[in-house]
Amino acid sequence: MNPRLASIAAFAEARKLIPGGVNSPVRAFRNVGGEPFFVQRAAGAHIWDIDGNELIDYVGTWGPAILGHAPECVIAAIRETAGNGVSFGIPNPLEVEMARLIRAWMPSVEKVRMVNSGTEATMSALRLARGFTGRDKIVKFEGCYHGHGDSLLVRAGSGALTHGEPDSAGVPRAFAELTLTLPFNDVEALKGLFAREGREIAAVILEPIPANAGLYFPQPGFLEELRALCSQYGAVLIFDEVMTGFRVARGGAQELYGIVPDLSTMGKVIGGGLPVGAFGGRAEIMDQLSPDGPVYQAGTLSGNPLAMAAGLAQLRELERVNGWQRLEEIGAAFEEALGPVLKRKAGALTFHRVGSMFCLFFTGGPVLNLADALKSDREAFGKFFHRALDSGVYFAPSPFETGFLSLAHTFEDIETTARVASEALG
């Protein structure tokens, strides 16, 4: 590997101009030590930093790069669309095409509105749920991250968790008091909360597969009980599928588990790498949005033609190549390749995978919720991260982030990664 001299210089300059030198906190490497590298370009499953080092990438833009970086179908769609203008602030046909595709692939969504980020999607979905129910309280689960909206930075995951401060300064106490938190997978706690406060709860929001405090899974019966309680008490059930939507299955996690939420939030994969988000669900709820209803939500760049074109190209390519089956095959091969080192380190590591999403916890299992994930040995992860990085493999710079495979990852990439992981773990 080349010395990262150019990245060191770039980061020093960035810190003079950008808070912490980064535009999203987890990029700062605070949880693994050292300084971040700067990327020059990306193609397929590989990235190249500004010092000329080539890395196998398992971050994939934190999820959107499901085909790999810079797939030709997406680049061509952006190029063609940009020739007609990059933004209008006026309805365009691509918005309607995207809405039609989302509704076809995710049947719980009868109507959908486009926004520009996952944070916008979840923030808007909660406002809509409150407007629809006339209630104020919301329920979230510890470790589930739903963007940086004020009401949701309570026992959050992702970057908030990485930096050891689950709550954020600047969030009014009154907002936090309206957000009730529960441990994931705790059915009895869920039942108890609804028995006490059910008639005041506007919505329950969760990642059906939590992927911002590592990656762990709903236990049998948990989502079913949650669905039943929301129906019984008239609360809106919101699935945050910003990560899982159109990645773990054509219809997202709700297809895998057979649960029908009232609202869903989406992002990442549906933008082909461009800024995007969406929220949708039952028509009677969505019709409360302005201009038809009293719940206000707007966005100058919502439905941006470049993002719509890129997302449509990516989703259609996924369907054309039966992408979800291929991703499962790649994921299974990845898990199998790591098998020997996982067996050697049994009791110290826990590996979770669903399709093309994975996480290596530096703790013995089981990992069912945030409390379990927090048992991870952060120092051991940091050492592993840097050893892998120095050997040409880039994992997320936090033990509490999910890794992503893509259709561009080859079996050679996987074999190399398994060798590097084995050496990095000692």
ABEGO torsion letter per residue (X at the ends): XBBBAAAAAAAAAAAAABBGGBABAAAAGAAAEEBBBBBABBBEABBBBAAGBBBBBAAGGGGABAAEBGBAAAAAAAAAAAAAEABAGBBBAAAAAAAAAAAAABAABABBBBBABAAAAAAAAAAAAAAAAGBABBBBBBGBBAEABAAABBGBBEAAAAAGBABBBGBBAAAAAABBBBBBGBAAAAAAAAAAAAAABABBBBBABBAAAEBBBBBBGAAAAAAAAAAAAGBBBBBBAAAABGAABAAEAAAAAGBBBABBBBEGAAAGGBBBBBBBEBAAAAAABOAABABBBBBAABGBAAAAAAAAAAAAAAAAAGAAAAAAAAAAAAAAAAAAAAAAABGABBBBBBEABBBBBBBBOBBABAAAAAABBAAAAAAAAAAAAAAGBBBBABAABBBBBBAABBAAAAAAAAAAAAAAAX
